[in-house]
Amino acid sequence: MTKLQQLSKKFSPIAIGTGLLALDVVFSDRLNDPLGLWAGGTFGNVMVALSYLGWDSYPIARLKMIEPLSTS
């Protein structure tokens, strides 16, 4: 690892954010496939993208348990 890489890792930018954060649950049409679970919502997508680009991203969110929708 070069000196520049060490410095950039040590001093990576920080993002702290709030906004619409959702859990995207993706169902497959094949019964044996597992559910896909990803961070979603505008804010969630931005936080994930910044993290992927090397930022230290910290979401601030209030979580609430809700009843699932009926499929019938």
VMD Tcl script that builds the backbone (N, CA, C; Angstrom):
set m [mol new atoms 216]
animate dup $m
set s [atomselect $m all]
$s set {name element resname resid chain x y z} {
  {N N MET 1 A 0.853 -1.175 0.000}
  {CA C MET 1 A 0.000 0.000 0.000}
  {C C MET 1 A 0.901 1.241 0.000}
  {N N THR 2 A 0.619 2.169 -0.908}
  {CA C THR 2 A 1.434 3.377 -1.006}
  {C C THR 2 A 1.082 4.341 0.127}
  {N N LYS 3 A 1.923 5.326 0.303}
  {CA C LYS 3 A 1.719 6.344 1.332}
  {C C LYS 3 A 0.402 7.102 1.105}
  {N N LEU 4 A 0.119 7.408 -0.174}
  {CA C LEU 4 A -1.114 8.116 -0.506}
  {C C LEU 4 A -2.340 7.268 -0.164}
  {N N GLN 5 A -2.291 5.966 -0.449}
  {CA C GLN 5 A -3.403 5.084 -0.111}
  {C C GLN 5 A -3.590 4.999 1.399}
  {N N GLN 6 A -2.489 4.966 2.140}
  {CA C GLN 6 A -2.576 4.921 3.599}
  {C C GLN 6 A -3.224 6.194 4.141}
  {N N LEU 7 A -2.814 7.359 3.595}
  {CA C LEU 7 A -3.383 8.629 4.050}
  {C C LEU 7 A -4.859 8.736 3.686}
  {N N SER 8 A -5.216 8.319 2.474}
  {CA C SER 8 A -6.617 8.431 2.064}
  {C C SER 8 A -7.493 7.490 2.886}
  {N N LYS 9 A -6.946 6.335 3.281}
  {CA C LYS 9 A -7.719 5.416 4.131}
  {C C LYS 9 A -7.873 6.001 5.534}
  {N N LYS 10 A -6.828 6.643 6.018}
  {CA C LYS 10 A -6.849 7.214 7.365}
  {C C LYS 10 A -7.778 8.430 7.439}
  {N N PHE 11 A -7.851 9.205 6.362}
  {CA C PHE 11 A -8.619 10.443 6.360}
  {C C PHE 11 A -9.782 10.384 5.363}
  {N N SER 12 A -10.525 9.302 5.388}
  {CA C SER 12 A -11.660 9.206 4.469}
  {C C SER 12 A -12.770 10.154 4.922}
  {N N PRO 13 A -13.510 10.714 3.961}
  {CA C PRO 13 A -14.588 11.638 4.320}
  {C C PRO 13 A -15.689 10.925 5.102}
  {N N ILE 14 A -16.413 11.703 5.880}
  {CA C ILE 14 A -17.473 11.155 6.726}
  {C C ILE 14 A -18.812 11.764 6.311}
  {N N ALA 15 A -19.829 10.920 6.185}
  {CA C ALA 15 A -21.192 11.386 5.904}
  {C C ALA 15 A -22.109 10.879 7.008}
  {N N ILE 16 A -22.867 11.802 7.598}
  {CA C ILE 16 A -23.876 11.456 8.589}
  {C C ILE 16 A -25.186 11.988 8.029}
  {N N GLY 17 A -26.185 11.116 7.906}
  {CA C GLY 17 A -27.402 11.573 7.248}
  {C C GLY 17 A -28.672 11.023 7.841}
  {N N THR 18 A -29.765 11.712 7.510}
  {CA C THR 18 A -31.109 11.271 7.880}
  {C C THR 18 A -31.993 11.386 6.648}
  {N N GLY 19 A -33.091 10.701 6.645}
  {CA C GLY 19 A -34.023 10.792 5.527}
  {C C GLY 19 A -34.841 9.523 5.411}
  {N N LEU 20 A -35.370 9.289 4.208}
  {CA C LEU 20 A -36.198 8.112 3.967}
  {C C LEU 20 A -35.315 6.877 3.892}
  {N N LEU 21 A -35.467 5.996 4.860}
  {CA C LEU 21 A -34.712 4.746 4.906}
  {C C LEU 21 A -35.718 3.610 4.942}
  {N N ALA 22 A -35.596 2.707 3.988}
  {CA C ALA 22 A -36.535 1.588 3.906}
  {C C ALA 22 A -35.761 0.295 3.732}
  {N N LEU 23 A -36.408 -0.798 4.067}
  {CA C LEU 23 A -35.839 -2.108 3.804}
  {C C LEU 23 A -36.544 -2.655 2.578}
  {N N ASP 24 A -35.802 -2.823 1.477}
  {CA C ASP 24 A -36.361 -3.395 0.261}
  {C C ASP 24 A -36.314 -4.913 0.369}
  {N N VAL 25 A -37.470 -5.541 0.285}
  {CA C VAL 25 A -37.583 -6.992 0.320}
  {C C VAL 25 A -38.002 -7.435 -1.074}
  {N N VAL 26 A -37.142 -8.232 -1.722}
  {CA C VAL 26 A -37.395 -8.646 -3.103}
  {C C VAL 26 A -37.704 -10.140 -3.128}
  {N N PHE 27 A -38.873 -10.468 -3.667}
  {CA C PHE 27 A -39.316 -11.853 -3.804}
  {C C PHE 27 A -38.980 -12.348 -5.203}
  {N N SER 28 A -38.639 -13.603 -5.308}
  {CA C SER 28 A -38.382 -14.226 -6.604}
  {C C SER 28 A -39.615 -15.024 -7.020}
  {N N ASP 29 A -39.748 -15.248 -8.325}
  {CA C ASP 29 A -40.858 -16.080 -8.787}
  {C C ASP 29 A -40.551 -17.570 -8.624}
  {N N ARG 30 A -39.307 -17.888 -8.249}
  {CA C ARG 30 A -38.934 -19.278 -7.955}
  {C C ARG 30 A -39.047 -19.518 -6.456}
  {N N LEU 31 A -39.778 -20.527 -6.065}
  {CA C LEU 31 A -40.091 -20.755 -4.650}
  {C C LEU 31 A -38.875 -21.004 -3.772}
  {N N ASN 32 A -37.828 -21.615 -4.294}
  {CA C ASN 32 A -36.663 -21.978 -3.476}
  {C C ASN 32 A -35.639 -20.854 -3.329}
  {N N ASP 33 A -35.805 -19.764 -4.069}
  {CA C ASP 33 A -34.860 -18.651 -3.963}
  {C C ASP 33 A -35.089 -17.895 -2.656}
  {N N PRO 34 A -34.016 -17.489 -1.983}
  {CA C PRO 34 A -34.187 -16.721 -0.743}
  {C C PRO 34 A -34.660 -15.295 -1.046}
  {N N LEU 35 A -35.201 -14.647 -0.031}
  {CA C LEU 35 A -35.586 -13.247 -0.169}
  {C C LEU 35 A -34.338 -12.391 -0.338}
  {N N GLY 36 A -34.443 -11.340 -1.107}
  {CA C GLY 36 A -33.361 -10.359 -1.206}
  {C C GLY 36 A -33.665 -9.213 -0.263}
  {N N LEU 37 A -32.713 -8.821 0.564}
  {CA C LEU 37 A -32.893 -7.730 1.521}
  {C C LEU 37 A -31.826 -6.666 1.284}
  {N N TRP 38 A -32.249 -5.413 0.980}
  {CA C TRP 38 A -31.314 -4.327 0.731}
  {C C TRP 38 A -31.817 -3.044 1.370}
  {N N ALA 39 A -30.872 -2.172 1.689}
  {CA C ALA 39 A -31.245 -0.837 2.142}
  {C C ALA 39 A -31.848 -0.099 0.964}
  {N N GLY 40 A -32.927 0.614 1.225}
  {CA C GLY 40 A -33.588 1.332 0.150}
  {C C GLY 40 A -34.021 2.707 0.599}
  {N N GLY 41 A -34.842 3.332 -0.206}
  {CA C GLY 41 A -35.237 4.712 0.038}
  {C C GLY 41 A -34.130 5.627 -0.457}
  {N N THR 42 A -34.462 6.864 -0.746}
  {CA C THR 42 A -33.482 7.807 -1.296}
  {C C THR 42 A -32.252 7.926 -0.415}
  {N N PHE 43 A -32.479 8.180 0.845}
  {CA C PHE 43 A -31.381 8.360 1.793}
  {C C PHE 43 A -30.553 7.094 1.954}
  {N N GLY 44 A -31.236 5.945 2.042}
  {CA C GLY 44 A -30.524 4.670 2.165}
  {C C GLY 44 A -29.639 4.398 0.970}
  {N N ASN 45 A -30.143 4.676 -0.222}
  {CA C ASN 45 A -29.358 4.468 -1.436}
  {C C ASN 45 A -28.130 5.378 -1.485}
  {N N VAL 46 A -28.287 6.631 -1.064}
  {CA C VAL 46 A -27.149 7.570 -1.047}
  {C C VAL 46 A -26.097 7.115 -0.035}
  {N N MET 47 A -26.528 6.671 1.146}
  {CA C MET 47 A -25.574 6.208 2.164}
  {C C MET 47 A -24.783 4.992 1.664}
  {N N VAL 48 A -25.463 4.061 1.009}
  {CA C VAL 48 A -24.792 2.878 0.468}
  {C C VAL 48 A -23.807 3.288 -0.624}
  {N N ALA 49 A -24.215 4.195 -1.506}
  {CA C ALA 49 A -23.339 4.639 -2.594}
  {C C ALA 49 A -22.091 5.327 -2.044}
  {N N LEU 50 A -22.252 6.194 -1.051}
  {CA C LEU 50 A -21.100 6.877 -0.460}
  {C C LEU 50 A -20.152 5.883 0.204}
  {N N SER 51 A -20.703 4.909 0.886}
  {CA C SER 51 A -19.875 3.882 1.511}
  {C C SER 51 A -19.078 3.115 0.456}
  {N N TYR 52 A -19.734 2.784 -0.645}
  {CA C TYR 52 A -19.073 2.077 -1.746}
  {C C TYR 52 A -17.928 2.911 -2.320}
  {N N LEU 53 A -18.091 4.240 -2.302}
  {CA C LEU 53 A -17.062 5.133 -2.843}
  {C C LEU 53 A -15.961 5.470 -1.847}
  {N N GLY 54 A -15.997 4.834 -0.666}
  {CA C GLY 54 A -14.911 5.016 0.294}
  {C C GLY 54 A -15.210 5.931 1.462}
  {N N TRP 55 A -16.401 6.476 1.514}
  {CA C TRP 55 A -16.775 7.334 2.634}
  {C C TRP 55 A -17.122 6.474 3.844}
  {N N ASP 56 A -16.938 7.032 5.038}
  {CA C ASP 56 A -17.476 6.429 6.252}
  {C C ASP 56 A -18.876 7.013 6.414}
  {N N SER 57 A -19.906 6.240 6.089}
  {CA C SER 57 A -21.271 6.776 6.133}
  {C C SER 57 A -22.030 6.190 7.308}
  {N N TYR 58 A -22.710 7.071 8.029}
  {CA C TYR 58 A -23.437 6.697 9.236}
  {C C TYR 58 A -24.878 7.172 9.136}
  {N N PRO 59 A -25.826 6.246 8.957}
  {CA C PRO 59 A -27.230 6.652 8.918}
  {C C PRO 59 A -27.780 6.857 10.327}
  {N N ILE 60 A -28.618 7.858 10.462}
  {CA C ILE 60 A -29.338 8.084 11.711}
  {C C ILE 60 A -30.809 7.864 11.378}
  {N N ALA 61 A -31.408 6.852 11.989}
  {CA C ALA 61 A -32.788 6.505 11.636}
  {C C ALA 61 A -33.555 6.040 12.861}
  {N N ARG 62 A -34.842 6.219 12.800}
  {CA C ARG 62 A -35.745 5.691 13.816}
  {C C ARG 62 A -36.427 4.478 13.188}
  {N N LEU 63 A -36.316 3.338 13.833}
  {CA C LEU 63 A -36.897 2.116 13.301}
  {C C LEU 63 A -38.236 1.846 13.967}
  {N N LYS 64 A -39.187 1.358 13.178}
  {CA C LYS 64 A -40.517 1.077 13.706}
  {C C LYS 64 A -40.987 -0.262 13.156}
  {N N MET 65 A -41.503 -1.101 14.014}
  {CA C MET 65 A -42.028 -2.399 13.603}
  {C C MET 65 A -43.464 -2.207 13.120}
  {N N ILE 66 A -43.774 -2.718 11.937}
  {CA C ILE 66 A -45.130 -2.633 11.421}
  {C C ILE 66 A -45.626 -4.027 11.057}
  {N N GLU 67 A -46.932 -4.183 10.965}
  {CA C GLU 67 A -47.516 -5.455 10.569}
  {C C GLU 67 A -47.331 -5.646 9.061}
  {N N PRO 68 A -46.941 -6.848 8.624}
  {CA C PRO 68 A -46.789 -7.083 7.189}
  {C C PRO 68 A -48.153 -7.032 6.493}
  {N N LEU 69 A -48.121 -6.687 5.204}
  {CA C LEU 69 A -49.351 -6.657 4.410}
  {C C LEU 69 A -49.833 -8.071 4.132}
  {N N SER 70 A -51.100 -8.226 4.067}
  {CA C SER 70 A -51.678 -9.531 3.756}
  {C C SER 70 A -51.551 -9.794 2.260}
  {N N THR 71 A -51.221 -11.012 1.885}
  {CA C THR 71 A -51.071 -11.357 0.466}
  {C C THR 71 A -52.353 -11.968 -0.107}
  {N N SER 72 A -53.374 -12.112 0.717}
  {CA C SER 72 A -54.621 -12.731 0.216}
  {C C SER 72 A -55.630 -11.680 -0.194}
}
mol reanalyze $m
mol bondsrecalc $m
mol representation Tube
mol addrep $m
